[in-house]
């Protein structure tokens, strides 16, 4: 959830395990970015008061059940998958409730910087544009940019720092592009009604390790396959098959992180027919083989991540 305390250092700031909160900006107006971790395993809520100085955005790094309110309106209630991106317009309050550990890559973008990124509009117009992104959706490009940013953020090299700042601006530019697309009636408009989407996502969660056909998902939504597939993509930004594969990989990551199950058992448990196919799909999603990913998680687990106050 978006950071809230008031003692943030100015300017560009991306510590490995941040402890800062609400950002204060230099006159030049640079992006402030950080990795926020909510470590509670139970239900926990967070609030961020309205602030007209910046646009706040987040890319989810860990799947979690969540409810999000932007500007007092319920924007999302369901599974917040890795790679989902959403925004909170300037001068708009935000509130979130998570059911378990959550992790996000957060960006705080000064309003004045948005003009340099091609967003030439009034504050009121900007709020209207960003309202289209209050509902989280999966964007593979934003996710890849976010993961590249995380992999390079710890370097103190001057050239690497410039690269990280460029990645930050690329993610924000992508966010603005997505908002334009949604306002124009493309992804995010005329998607599934909330109750239909919730039924489909519940079906996926409860039958993740079993064969699931498009017809099964469409039947849960009470729609034809073609109509359902189009509305699902508008709701979440990916096809039903892409979402199903993503959830299987995320579930596999949970098992790899939390259990000692052999890779072949992990593969079968989450619905893959064999370990070879599992490895191919997993590497496509995570850029690592399942075995290598597990090793990295074990190394990372030796240092507990910090918690950004919210």
Residue pairs with C-beta under 8 A, 6 or more apart in sequence:
1 36
1 38
1 46
1 47
1 48
1 94
1 95
1 96
1 98
1 102
1 104
1 310
2 36
2 46
2 48
2 56
2 58
2 88
2 94
2 106
2 108
2 310
3 20
3 21
3 22
3 23
3 34
3 36
3 48
3 106
3 108
3 308
3 309
3 310
4 21
4 22
4 46
4 47
4 48
4 49
4 309
4 310
5 20
5 21
5 22
5 309
6 21
6 22
6 24
7 20
7 21
8 20
8 21
8 22
8 23
8 24
8 32
9 20
9 24
10 23
10 24
10 25
10 26
11 25
11 26
11 28
11 30
11 32
12 30
12 31
12 32
12 33
12 161
12 165
13 20
13 23
13 32
13 33
13 34
14 33
14 34
14 35
14 149
14 153
14 164
15 34
16 35
16 153
16 154
17 35
17 37
17 303
17 305
17 306
18 34
18 35
18 36
18 306
18 308
19 306
19 308
19 309
20 32
20 34
20 308
21 308
21 309
21 310
22 51
23 32
23 54
23 108
25 32
25 53
25 54
25 110
29 110
29 112
29 113
30 110
30 113
30 165
31 107
31 108
31 109
31 110
31 113
31 165
31 168
31 169
31 172
32 54
32 107
32 108
33 105
33 106
33 107
33 108
33 149
33 153
33 168
34 105
34 106
34 308
35 61
35 103
35 104
35 105
35 106
35 150
35 153
35 305
35 308
36 58
36 102
36 103
36 104
36 105
36 106
36 308
36 310
37 101
37 102
37 103
37 305
37 306
37 307
37 308
38 44
38 46
38 98
38 101
38 102
38 103
38 307
38 310
39 101
39 304
39 305
39 307
40 98
40 100
40 101
41 100
41 101
42 99
42 100
43 97
43 98
43 99
44 97
44 98
45 95
45 96
45 97
45 98
46 95
46 96
46 98
46 310
47 93
47 94
47 95
47 310
48 56
48 88
48 93
48 94
48 95
48 310
49 93
50 91
50 92
50 93
51 90
51 91
52 90
52 91
52 111
52 123
53 90
53 110
53 111
54 90
54 108
54 109
54 110
54 111
55 87
55 88
55 89
55 90
55 108
55 109
55 111
55 114
55 126
55 130
55 172
56 87
56 88
56 94
56 106
56 107
56 108
56 109
57 85
57 86
57 87
57 88
57 106
57 107
57 109
57 133
57 171
57 172
57 175
58 85
58 86
58 87
58 104
58 105
58 106
58 107
59 83
59 84
59 85
59 104
59 105
59 142
59 143
59 146
59 171
60 80
60 81
60 82
60 83
60 84
60 85
60 102
60 103
60 104
60 136
61 82
61 103
61 104
61 105
61 146
61 150
62 82
62 101
62 102
62 103
63 79
63 80
63 81
63 82
63 247
63 250
63 254
64 79
64 80
64 98
64 99
64 100
64 101
64 102
65 78
65 79
65 80
65 98
65 99
65 100
66 76
66 77
66 78
66 79
66 80
66 96
66 97
66 98
66 99
66 102
67 74
67 76
67 77
67 96
67 97
68 74
68 75
68 76
68 77
68 80
68 86
68 94
68 95
68 96
68 134
68 136
69 75
69 94
69 95
69 96
70 86
70 88
70 89
70 92
70 93
70 94
70 131
70 134
71 89
71 92
71 93
71 94
71 131
71 134
72 93
73 134
75 86
75 134
75 135
75 136
76 86
76 134
76 135
76 136
77 194
77 198
78 197
78 198
78 201
79 201
79 205
79 247
80 98
80 102
80 136
81 138
81 243
81 246
81 247
81 250
82 143
82 246
82 250
83 138
83 139
83 140
83 142
83 143
83 146
83 246
84 136
84 137
84 138
84 139
85 133
85 136
85 137
85 138
85 139
85 142
85 143
85 175
85 178
86 133
86 134
86 135
86 136
86 137
87 130
87 133
87 134
87 175
87 179
88 94
88 130
88 134
89 126
89 127
89 129
89 130
89 131
89 134
90 111
90 123
90 126
90 127
90 130
91 123
91 127
92 127
92 130
103 305
105 146
105 149
105 150
106 308
107 168
107 171
107 172
109 172
111 123
111 126
113 172
114 126
114 172
114 176
117 169
117 172
117 173
117 176
118 173
118 176
119 126
119 129
119 176
121 129
128 183
129 176
129 179
129 180
129 183
130 179
132 179
132 182
132 183
132 188
133 175
133 178
133 179
133 182
133 188
135 188
137 178
137 187
137 188
137 235
137 236
137 237
138 236
138 237
138 238
138 242
138 243
138 246
139 174
139 178
139 237
140 238
141 174
142 171
142 174
142 175
142 178
145 167
145 170
145 171
145 174
146 171
147 287
148 167
149 164
149 167
149 168
149 171
152 160
152 163
152 164
152 167
153 164
155 161
155 164
178 187
181 187
181 188
182 188
182 189
186 234
187 233
187 234
187 237
188 234
188 235
188 237
189 234
190 231
190 234
191 197
191 231
191 232
191 234
191 235
191 236
192 200
192 221
192 228
192 231
192 232
192 234
192 235
196 220
196 221
196 222
196 223
196 231
197 221
197 232
197 235
197 236
199 220
199 221
200 217
200 220
200 221
200 228
200 232
200 240
203 212
203 216
203 217
203 220
204 212
204 217
204 243
204 244
204 247
205 247
208 247
208 248
208 251
208 270
208 271
209 268
209 269
209 270
209 271
210 271
211 271
212 244
212 271
214 225
214 228
214 229
214 240
214 241
215 225
217 228
217 232
217 240
218 224
218 225
218 227
218 228
218 229
221 228
221 231
221 232
223 231
228 240
229 239
229 240
232 239
232 240
232 243
233 239
233 240
236 243
238 246
245 281
245 285
246 285
248 270
248 271
248 272
248 281
249 270
249 281
249 282
249 285
249 286
251 269
251 270
252 266
252 267
252 269
252 270
252 278
252 282
252 290
253 286
253 293
255 261
255 266
255 269
255 270
256 266
256 290
256 293
256 294
256 297
257 294
257 297
257 301
259 266
261 269
263 275
263 278
263 279
263 290
263 291
264 274
264 275
266 278
266 290
267 274
267 275
267 277
267 278
267 279
267 290
270 278
272 278
272 281
278 290
279 289
279 290
282 288
282 289
282 290
282 293
283 289
286 293
288 296
